Amino acid sequence: MIKAMPCKPLVAVWMALLSTCRICGNLEMGEHVAKLVLELEPENSVGYGLLSNIYAVAHNKDICEYVEQQRKDRGVKKEPVTPGLT
């Protein structure tokens, strides 16, 4: 559906799909979408967090920690979650 869009999708569209991958536990698609998200907005901590959560759900602690380390190495700080908006 995203590929069929008449215009280039905003990062918010990819983030929504990445969030869905996390909810559904779709590791393969999540990895692909996270790569796109992190290329578009490498300073956005949400992409790292969602990808890390996908690996955590898949019980892959080593890669989960690797993603978090990449975020830290790139100087990306976690954004606080606003109560009531989760």
C-alpha distance (Angstrom), angle and dihedral (degrees) to the residues before:
residue distance angle dihedral
M1 . . .
I2 3.81 . .
K3 3.80 92.0 .
A4 3.82 89.1 53.0
M5 3.81 93.1 56.8
P6 3.82 112.4 119.1
C7 3.81 91.5 -132.9
K8 3.79 135.2 40.4
P9 3.83 107.7 -82.4
L10 3.79 118.9 -115.5
V11 3.78 118.9 -120.2
A12 3.83 88.0 -105.1
V13 3.81 89.2 67.1
W14 3.80 91.3 52.4
M15 3.83 90.7 45.6
A16 3.80 90.1 53.7
L17 3.81 89.9 52.1
L18 3.82 90.9 46.2
S19 3.79 89.8 51.6
T20 3.80 89.5 50.7
C21 3.80 89.8 50.8
R22 3.80 88.2 54.5
I23 3.80 92.3 49.8
C24 3.81 93.0 46.6
G25 3.80 94.9 39.9
N26 3.81 93.2 -123.7
L27 3.80 99.7 160.2
E28 3.80 98.0 174.0
M29 3.80 96.1 51.7
G30 3.81 90.7 38.5
E31 3.79 91.2 58.0
H32 3.80 91.5 49.7
V33 3.80 94.5 46.9
A34 3.82 92.8 43.8
K35 3.80 89.5 55.4
L36 3.82 89.5 55.0
V37 3.82 92.5 45.5
L38 3.80 93.3 49.0
E39 3.81 91.3 47.9
L40 3.82 91.1 51.5
E41 3.81 96.7 42.7
P42 3.81 111.7 12.0
E43 3.82 90.9 167.3
N44 3.82 93.6 57.8
S45 3.80 109.9 102.1
V46 3.80 93.9 -161.6
G47 3.81 93.1 74.2
Y48 3.80 91.2 53.8
G49 3.80 91.3 46.4
L50 3.79 94.6 50.4
L51 3.79 92.7 47.2
S52 3.79 91.1 47.1
N53 3.82 89.7 50.8
I54 3.81 91.2 50.3
Y55 3.81 89.4 55.9
A56 3.80 91.4 44.8
V57 3.81 91.1 54.1
A58 3.82 88.6 48.5
H59 3.83 88.0 54.3
N60 3.80 92.0 -117.7
K61 3.79 99.5 136.6
D62 3.81 95.6 166.7
I63 3.80 95.0 58.1
C64 3.81 90.4 40.0
E65 3.81 88.8 57.6
Y66 3.82 90.6 43.9
V67 3.82 91.2 56.2
E68 3.81 90.5 49.7
Q69 3.81 90.4 48.9
Q70 3.82 90.4 50.6
R71 3.81 89.0 53.1
K72 3.80 91.2 51.1
D73 3.81 93.7 44.0
R74 3.80 89.6 54.0
G75 3.80 90.8 51.2
V76 3.80 94.4 -115.4
K77 3.78 111.8 152.0
K78 3.79 123.4 -152.0
E79 3.79 114.2 -105.4
P80 3.81 115.8 -129.6
V81 3.79 115.8 -111.3
T82 3.79 114.5 -120.8
P83 3.84 110.7 -131.0
G84 3.78 113.5 -112.9
L85 3.80 94.4 23.4
T86 3.79 98.9 83.4
